[in-house]
């Protein structure tokens, strides 16, 4: 379906090419002479390339993408069980995780590096709540997905630091911010010879950023908000709020 519809064709080709090359001794080589790092600092995607030694097939990445979602669901449900969330709430959280429209959308396409979040973010949450000494591992992998990935998990890290009031939790926040700024302001320009803003100049142009903030564009944003806002309201219930606040026994 993906290939017939042409959906995410560019992503599938570029990721497959870069990840296959990385697993065969040419990290980040992209279309013979290019370097994929000019697109994103995707260091964490390199180990995926070694899977091609097990199954050298064009469908490896789409299959792996679904496995990431399944593994993330298992970790999420394990977190809920360890935190003694009631069974109906566990089922609701799991269904929302896999059935949410904006989660399903990338999965029905071929592959995108950001879908590694489906595993890495639940894993980070699990470690922040239940085995804090290991939190640095999923955090490091998340930061290696893209240069701006620290923004994606910063609210979770800040929440954990506020809850735990510990030096370790605060250090994770500092580490994420430091690496994110380092990657954007120095590492990316150092490796590629251009800044992130210069590379994204067409996308980041003010006219493009403001183009959809009227008419149909605003309608789409309201509809998107209706998809995620109502499910969040269930966490006002005392029973479900235990998933956020309860300390493990």
Secondary structure, 3 states (H helix, E strand, C coil): CHHHHCCCHHHHHHHHHHHHHHHCCCCCEECCCEEHHHCCCCHHHHHHHHHHHCCCCCCHHHHHHHHHHHHHHHHHHHHHHHCCCCHHHHHHHHHHHHHCHHHHHHHCCCCCHHHHHHHHHHHHHHHHHHCHHHHHHHHHHHHCCCCCCHHHHHHHHHHHHHHHCCHHHHHHHHHHHHHHHHHHHHHHHHHHCCCHHHHCHHHHCHHHHHCCCCHHHHHHHHHHHHHHHHHHHHHHCHHHHHHHHCCCC
